Amino acid sequence: MLRWDTLRTLGTIGLLLLPLVWFPGTAEANRSCIRPNGDPGRCVAAADCKEIDSLLRQSVLYTAQLELITSVSKACEGSATTDDSFCCTAPLGTTVAPTRRPTRRRTPTTRITTVAPTTTMKRGRVLPGLGQFMRLLPERCGERTPANHIISSQEDDDHTYKWAVFVRIQRDPTRSVTRCTGTLITQWYVLTAAHCMYHLEPEHVILYLGLFDLRELSVCLESGQCQERRATELVTHEAYTTRYNLNDLSLLRMDRPVENSDYIQPICLPLNHTYDEAIQSQVFSYGWGSTSTDGRDGEMSNTKRVVGLYVVSRDNCSQALRQHLQGGKIPSSQMCTVGDGLEDVCSGDSGAPIIELRHPRYYIAGVVSYGPKCGLKRAPGVSTRISEYVDWILTSLKK
């Protein structure tokens, strides 16, 4: 059974934009641009973009709508015009007539209020230009073991989660060994949390794949069921912050590729979807973390354990976390989960995946980041939402 420990102390997060504030647009009219979902567009004035013009006339905006307006505005930055410009849907090669009148910055007559969305925004295909990186992803991923079972608090002795990676960390021989959990995404790369790798060098990290029981590691390696790899490069997200626990992702490049087997296989990345909190379906995680209610490091699990979790809305998560941690709104780049009773991820499970089953494959929806102390009933944990970082992951992979 996995339970949560205090992995990070949440700082004040003030990322959710409450007032609608616009900076003068700096885009060349009719310039080509790319919309957030990857579709081609053209930079035009708000009055010439029916979708944006309609949103700017509203007195109340949902969070997803506000994020859309901000992103299509940023997509058109880069020239010297003083008109506000937005990336509006248009086929590439289509010439959109520029507006005949100057467009002033729109100032709503009533206060703009953000409202929690009932569903998350759907992502489109991966941005154009990233197709060259797609070949670096495995052809086979996240395959479901026939007739496997997933039960909360059970051990993964049937190797359902073949992408699980035990991350062994030791700064030098005089210091104690610590652990995190990782996820195999290609034959060369493991995904984990940035706070696990903070101030580390590659030589401090050893990775074990195909492992179930730490006490049988030597036998597992001799039999070939387990594979040991050394980290040769730690790629931490350039915008990771320890203060706010944002962008909490790291990629670990291994010294040589792993070989797929009955016990080892990469998980799938969510290239064309994001997890929808409105579904309220169950997700899963695993790890070799603490099994004690207070998260003491001395009671780490020797076996890989599985836990069932439920994704909760960001608003509900923010309210619940204020009872245990100081903080603000949960941004769209993060997602929150809770377990049944005292079951949850805990100390030693940092970097573990939040796994979504989309028949017939498993996808990594999140990476465990931080949360309150273990054993707090219905206290949510926060994970980095992977669908928001697919572009970063793909461009960080090397041949």
HELIX and SHEET records of a PDB file:
HELIX    1   1 ALA A   46  ASP A   48  5                                   3    
HELIX    2   2 LYS A   50  LEU A   56  1                                   7    
HELIX    3   3 THR A   63  LYS A   74  1                                  12    
HELIX    4   4 GLY A  131  MET A  134  1                                   4    
HELIX    5   5 ALA A  194  MET A  197  1                                   4    
HELIX    6   6 PRO A  202  HIS A  204  5                                   3    
HELIX    7   7 LEU A  214  GLU A  216  5                                   3    
HELIX    8   8 LEU A  217  SER A  223  1                                   7    
HELIX    9   9 GLU A  277  ILE A  279  5                                   3    
HELIX   10  10 ASP A  297  GLU A  299  5                                   3    
HELIX   11  11 ARG A  314  LEU A  321  1                                   8    
HELIX   12  12 ILE A  386  GLU A  388  5                                   3    
HELIX   13  13 VAL A  390  SER A  396  1                                   7    
SHEET    1   A 3 SER A  32  ILE A  34  0                                        
SHEET    2   A 3 PRO A  40  VAL A  44 -1                                        
SHEET    3   A 3 PHE A  86  THR A  89 -1                                        
SHEET    1   B 2 VAL A  60  TYR A  62  0                                        
SHEET    2   B 2 THR A 113  VAL A 115  1                                        
SHEET    1   C 7 ALA A 164  ILE A 169  0                                        
SHEET    2   C 7 THR A 178  LEU A 184 -1                                        
SHEET    3   C 7 TYR A 189  THR A 192 -1                                        
SHEET    4   C 7 SER A 250  MET A 254 -1                                        
SHEET    5   C 7 GLN A 227  THR A 236 -1                                        
SHEET    6   C 7 VAL A 205  LEU A 209 -1                                        
SHEET    7   C 7 ALA A 164  ILE A 169 -1                                        
SHEET    1   D 6 GLN A 282  GLY A 287  0                                        
SHEET    2   D 6 ARG A 305  VAL A 312 -1                                        
SHEET    3   D 6 GLN A 334  GLY A 339 -1                                        
SHEET    4   D 6 GLY A 381  ARG A 385 -1                                        
SHEET    5   D 6 ARG A 361  TYR A 370 -1                                        
SHEET    6   D 6 PRO A 353  ARG A 358 -1                                        
END                                                                             
